Amino acid sequence: ALSVHSFGQFQPLRERRVDAEDVEAAAGVLTSSGAIDTSRMLVSVICPTTSERQAYHPLLYECFRRQTHERRELVVVDTGSQPSRFLQERAAEDPRVVYRFFESPPKA
């Protein structure tokens, strides 16, 4: 759906980011008893948005920030008419925030 809303510009496979910590966590998700250790898993919160929703962007980030799971990221795909300055700033200062803006054509 995000690919459709971004008119094919957002391609999740192209955006994929894998680091050593992800590989290590994937290899070690089972505990010695065979249970899944969810504390090491990366949780990705993926949120589509538009320019019309910019007033809610601080609330989105605050909700994400208050979560207690340590390994988490917020991926925001914006298909609006202009980028969100707030989310651009958060992405610049917080490595857990991934912000992608794709300008959508004007509505008829």
LINNOR-V522892 format. One record per residue. RES is the residue in three letters. PSI is psi in whole degrees, 0 to 359 (999 if undefined). OMEGA is omega in radians with two decimals (none if undefined). Layout:
((RES/PSI/OMEGA) (RES/PSI/OMEGA))
This chain:
((ALA/322/3.14) (LEU/327/3.08) (SER/320/3.12) (VAL/313/-3.11) (HIS/334/3.11) (SER/13/3.14) (PHE/42/3.08) (GLY/0/-3.09) (GLN/325/3.14) (PHE/115/3.12) (GLN/106/-3.06) (PRO/322/-3.14) (LEU/327/3.11) (ARG/329/-3.10) (GLU/351/-3.03) (ARG/133/3.12) (ARG/124/3.11) (VAL/130/3.08) (ASP/174/-3.08) (ALA/324/-3.14) (GLU/323/3.11) (ASP/316/3.14) (VAL/315/3.12) (GLU/317/-3.14) (ALA/319/3.14) (ALA/324/3.14) (ALA/335/-3.04) (GLY/28/-3.10) (VAL/344/3.10) (LEU/133/3.08) (THR/174/-3.13) (SER/336/3.11) (SER/358/3.13) (GLY/358/3.11) (ALA/157/3.12) (ILE/128/3.10) (ASP/92/-3.07) (THR/344/-3.11) (SER/338/-3.12) (ARG/354/-3.11) (MET/144/3.04) (LEU/126/3.08) (VAL/121/3.12) (SER/121/3.05) (VAL/115/-3.08) (ILE/124/-3.03) (CYS/117/2.99) (PRO/150/3.10) (THR/173/3.08) (THR/173/3.13) (SER/327/-3.12) (GLU/344/-3.09) (ARG/11/-3.05) (GLN/332/3.12) (ALA/337/-3.12) (TYR/352/-3.07) (HIS/319/3.07) (PRO/324/3.11) (LEU/320/3.09) (LEU/311/-3.12) (TYR/319/-3.13) (GLU/318/3.10) (CYS/315/3.11) (PHE/314/-3.09) (ARG/326/-3.08) (ARG/353/3.13) (GLN/152/-3.04) (THR/345/3.11) (HIS/125/-3.00) (GLU/313/-3.07) (ARG/94/-3.12) (ARG/156/3.06) (GLU/151/3.08) (LEU/117/3.12) (VAL/115/-3.12) (VAL/124/3.09) (VAL/113/-3.05) (ASP/120/3.11) (THR/56/-3.09) (GLY/197/-3.14) (SER/340/3.07) (GLN/146/-3.08) (PRO/157/3.11) (SER/113/3.11) (ARG/320/-3.14) (PHE/311/-3.11) (LEU/328/3.04) (GLN/317/3.13) (GLU/318/3.13) (ARG/318/3.14) (ALA/327/3.13) (ALA/329/-3.07) (GLU/342/-3.09) (ASP/108/-3.08) (PRO/348/3.11) (ARG/351/-3.11) (VAL/125/3.06) (VAL/119/-3.11) (TYR/125/3.10) (ARG/127/3.12) (PHE/131/3.07) (PHE/112/-3.11) (GLU/128/3.12) (SER/151/3.11) (PRO/151/3.11) (PRO/144/3.12) (LYS/140/-3.12) (ALA/999/none))
